């Protein structure tokens, strides 16, 4: 059964390859300029671009740049989606990266300061209780006078 799938996969792969090659060949042929208008007063730039090969190379360059930018954009979007799914998008962004050690160090610092805040809250509560007791003692001493 798996050999059938492999054979079908190979046939489909070759079919896609042949269609892609034919498409590229048709694109290259279609980009070749056939009728170039003549300039009444040609200058240096007109003389350069009066050649079919130069225009054809320029068109191929533009189409190639478009293809590279399209595939680059697709790669970037897919790469960001994969990184977000893996949870890496908070640690890395382009050339900037937070190492695992720094991430754990920051978490340890957060835990430390949370513990300090809890300790300070307990100390403040104890000091408020002592202050209230001191006020009661002072009020009692003032009543004796």
C-alpha positions, 0 to 999 in steps of 0.5 A, a space after each residue: 500500500 505504501 509503495 502505491 502512495 510513493 509511486 503516486 507521490 513521485 508522479 505528482 512531484 514530477 508533474 509539478 516539476 514539469 508544469 513549473 519548468 514549462 511555466 518558467 519557460 513561457 514566462 521567459 519567452 513572454 517577457 522577451 520584447 518583440 517590437 521596440 518603438 524607435 526614438 526620434 532623437 535618441 540619446 545615451 539612455 535610449 541607445 542603451 535601452 534600444 536593445 532587446 536583450 537589455 530590456 529582457 534582462 531588466 524584465 527578468 530581474 524585476 520578475 525575479 525580485 518579485 518572486 524573491 520578495 514573495 517567497 521571503 514574505 511567506 517565509 517570514 509569516 510562516 516563521 513567525 507563526 511557528 515561533 509563536 506556536 512554540 512560545 519563542 516569540 517572547 524571547 527572540 525577535 530578529 537579531 535580538 534574543 534573551 537567553 534562557 539564563 537571563 530569562 530564569 534570572 529575571 524570574 528569580 528576581 521577580 520571585 525575590 521581590 514578591 517575597 520581599 513585598 509579602 514580608 514588608 506587608 507583614 511587617 507593616 501590619 505588625 507595626 500598625 498593631 503596635 502603633 495602635 497599642 501604643 495609642 491606647 496606652 498613651 490615651 490611658 495615661 492621659 486619662 490618669 492625669 
